[in-house]
């Protein structure tokens, strides 16, 4: 029973860590920029790599701690229950993995790596060998946000030269900014709709909350499964999280987003129902989400 619980925790942890990485919708060609790979594009990939690893450094200790508690607490609550050693070992390993991610990919290290990239064009080996797969640099994805222009990273001359080129590189008007903000609105709504899946954790706890007692007659341990009410409550919690996610994903689906981009490209106005939901944070995150989706779309087409 505990092994199924730990396996479910592992799957849930992988799903939560995936939130640091953007999904792969089929976006309009306007989100793709055909150009040569620049140092800024590499910096963009490095930034996403560090952010993804820091997310794992936060999630895996939580998953590991929950797993260890699930293996230890039953033994403390009942004298007849033993500690499930693989659960303790596995949970401790997950905590160690998370702590390792947090230490190696902390913001201070990211700043040092970015500074070295800006000045010399080189990356440490532990970073360059991880720029593979979903973290592979994609040309033309740093036009919206160049990490090398952050304070304390590049030189003053680099920032001045980039500032002179920005008006020639970015031909965005108010309508395009609003459309990008609507894209950020869609993606942020989808991501926030996935977090209630964490309700599956207490649901799994309820469904696996049986008892384990030693039978002196047979000389073996007898396991009593969780009651029907506990199983129903656990399924209810998991169902609430899943239903909320499905509703959000249906309301803000990729199909609706692609149709919106196609209509706007044909000259149609942005629907008022989306413009009314826009907030300053959607405009602030518009460039970030546009770059993420462009990277995902470029990888999907290769």
N, C-alpha and C positions, 0 to 999 in steps of 0.2 A: 504494500500500500504506500509506504513511504517512497519507494523508488518511483512510482508513478507521480507522486506529488513533486519530487525533485525534478523529474523530467518535464513536468508542466511548468515549473518555475524557470527552468532553463529556456524553454521555448518562449515564455513570456518575456524573459530578459532580453532575448535576441530581438523580439518584436519591439520592445521599448527602446533599445539602443538604435534600432533602425530609424527612430524619429529624428536622429541627428542627420540623416541622409535624406535627400529629397526623393520623392516618388518619380516614376518614369511615365508621364503622360505623353500623348502624341500631340505636340504643340505645333502651331503654325511655323512655316519656314522663317518668318521674321525673327524668331528667337535664335536662329542659328547665324553665326557670322563666320564666313570662310576667310581665314587669314592665317598667317604664319604664327607659330607658337612663340610667344614673347615671355620675357622674364616675369611680367605682371601676371600672365596666365599661370605660370608655375607657382607664383606666390599665392594665387587664388586657390589652387589645388592644395598647397601646404596648409593654408588657413582652414579649409574644410576638413583636412585630415586631422589636424590638432583638435578642432571642435568636436569631431566625431569621437575621437579617443577620450576626450574629457567627459563627454556624455556617457561613454561606457564606464569611465572611472567613477561616475556617480551612481549608475544603475546596478552594476555587478555587485558592489558591496551590499546593497539593499537586498538583492535576490539571494546572495549567499547567507546573509544574516537570517532572513526568513527561513531558508532551508535548514540552517543549524537549529533554529528555535523549534521548527517542526520535528526535528529528530530528537531534541533534548527534553522539551517540555513534557511530552507524554510520560517520560520516565520519572519526572519529578512529581507529577500529579497522581501517579499510581505506582505503587510498589511492585506491581506485577508486570509493568512494562519496561522493556529494556531500551537502551539508547541505540538508535540505528546508526552504527558507525559510518557506513558509506555516506549518509546524509551529512554528518559532521565534517568528514573529510572533504566531500564535494563542496559544501558551503564555505569552508575555510579556503579552499582553492579559489572559489569565485571571488571572495573578499580580497585575496592576495592579488588576483588579476586586476581587480578594480583599483586597488591601491597603486599597483605598478603603473597603470595607465595614467592615474592622476599625477603621479610624481614625474613621469617621463614627459608627459605632454601638457604640463602646466603652462600658464600664459607667459611666465617669465622665459621659459625655454622657447616658446613660439616667437617672442620678440627677438631673442638672440638669433634664432634661425633666419628670421626675416631680415634682420640687419646684415647678416653674413651674405644672404642672397642678393640684397640690394647693392652691396659694396663689391662683392667678388663674383657673383653668379654661381656660387657653389652651395651645395647642401650637404649636411652630415649624412653619413651612410645610413643611419637608422631611419632617416626621413626619406631619402631618395629611394630606398628599396621598398618602401611602403606606398610609393606613388604608382600603384598598379590598379588595374580593374576600375572600380568605381571612383577611385581617387586619381586616376590618370589625368594629367593636365590636358585641357582641350583648348585649341586656339580660339581667340576672340571672346573669351568669357570674362575678362577683367575690365571690359569697357565701362561697366556701370560702377564698379567699386574696385579700386586698385589698392591692395593691402600695403604696397610699398610706399604709398603716400601718407601712411599713418605717422603721427608725431613720434620721433625717436627711432624710426626705421631707416628711411632713405635720407640722402643728403639734401640740403636746401636747394642745390642746383637741380637735382632730380625732380623735386616737387615743383620748382618754378617752370621747368621745361614741360612737365606733364600738364601743369595748369594752362600753359599756352596752347597745348594741343587739344584740351578738352572740348572747346567749342567746335573744333573741326571734326572730332570723333563722335560726339554725341549730338544728334540732331533731334532732340526730343522737344515737343511742345506740350502745352497743358493737356491736350486731349490724350496724347500718348502716355503722359505721366499718370493720368487718371485710369487709363486702361491697364497700365502696369500695376497700379494700386489695387484694381479689381482682381487681377491675377493673384496678388499677394493675399487679398481677402479670401479667395477660394482656397488657396493652399493652407492658410492659417486656420480656416474653419475645418478643413479636413483633418489637419494634425490634431487640433484640440478635440475633435470628435473621436479620436482613437484612444485618448488617455483614459476614459471610463472603462476600457478593457481591464484596467488594473483591479476592477471589482472581481475579476476572476480569482484573484489571490484569496480573499476571504471565502469566496465560493468554493474553491478547492479545499480550503481548510475545513469547511463544514462537511463537504462530501467525503473527506478522508478522516473524519473525526471518530472513527470506531475505537473500540477498546481491545486490548491484548492482554489476556490473562493466562497464567500457567495452570494447566490441568494436572494435578498430582496423580490422577488415575492413569491417564495415558502417557504422562511424562512429556507432554508437548505443550506448545503455546496455542491457545484457541483465540482466534481473531473474530470479533463481533463487528460487522459492518455498521456504518452510520445509519441512523434511523431514517425512515422515509421523509419525515419532516425536515431533517437536516439536509438531505439530498435535494429536496424540493427548494429549500431556501438557497442552497448553493447554486443550483441551476437558475434560480430566479435572479440572483446577483449577476451571474455571468450573462444571462439573457438580457438584462437591462443595459449592461455595457455594450454588448453586441448590437442591440437594437438601436441605441443612441448613435453608434458609429455608422450603421447602415443608413440611418435617416440623414445624417450629416453628409455622407458620401453621395447619397442620391440627390440631395438638395444642391450640393456644390460638386457636381460630377465633372469629370474631364470632358465628357461629351458636351455639356453646356458651356464649359470654358472655351473649347475649340470652336463651337458654333458662334460664341460671342466674338472671338477674334476674327473669324471669317466675316461676320456681319459688319464689324467695325472697319475691316480692310476694304469692304465694298462701299463704305461711306455711311453706314447706319449709325445712329447715335448710341451711346452707352445707355442701357436701360436704367431708368430712374430707381428701380428697386435695388440695384447694386450701388449706385452712387449714394443713395441715402444711408447705406451701411458703412460707408468709408469713414475711417478715423485717421488722425495723424500717424498712428503707428503703421497703418497700411502703406502710406506714402513713404514712410521711413524704411520699411522693409521691402519696397517694390524692387529696387535694384538687386538686393540680395536674392530674392526669389527668382527674378528673371535670370540671373547668372546661374543659379542652381539648376533651373529647368533647362537652360540651354546646354549645360554640361550633360545632363541626363539624356536629352534628346540626341545630342551628338554621339554619345556612346551607343545609344540604341540603334542608330542608323549605320554604325560601323560593323 
